[in-house]
Amino acid sequence: MPATDDAKKLKWVKSISHLMDSQFRLPGTNLRFGLDPILGLVPFLGDLSTFAVSGALVLTMARHGASRNVVIRMVVNIILDLVIGSIPVLGSLFDFGYKANERNVKMLQRHYTEGKYQGSGSGFLAAVIIVLLAALGLVMFGLAKLIGWAYDYAQQMW
């Protein structure tokens, strides 16, 4: 594929990222937002649709030379955006400020211009998995404590 086609595709990625994260400005402020927090107001379908758009952007960037490390970091960004963005009210505020798509475009630009995020990304992926397993362990521990507390409370009531 000629370099001009690559440049057009990556310009498309930048444009869609801007539309999703910063297209609009709150009047009288410098605060910007895009379609992501607006679509996130629609339960389930809004978050899935923004995740699909973000996924398409990451796939496009991956096809145009992003290293595996960059792609893994981008996928973590959009999954974080999906998970936290799915929480009512808090998710909309998170979408308003996090701007995962623009973060991914900036990461890709740093990859190209500064040579950052080279390599396989295995270390980063391992760290993410460890953090997720630790979080899961904490949640399970908390649930076990809560169930134990509820059981003891129910025993005292009878």
Secondary structure, 3 states (H helix, E strand, C coil): CCHHHHHHHHHHHHHHHHHHHCCEECCCCCCEECHHHHHCCCCCHHHHHHHHHHHHHHHHHHHCCCCHHHHHHHHHHHHHHHHHHCCCCHHHHHHHHHCHHHHHHHHHHHHHHHCCCCCCCHHHHHHHHHHHHHHHHHHHHHHHHHHHHHHHHHHHHC
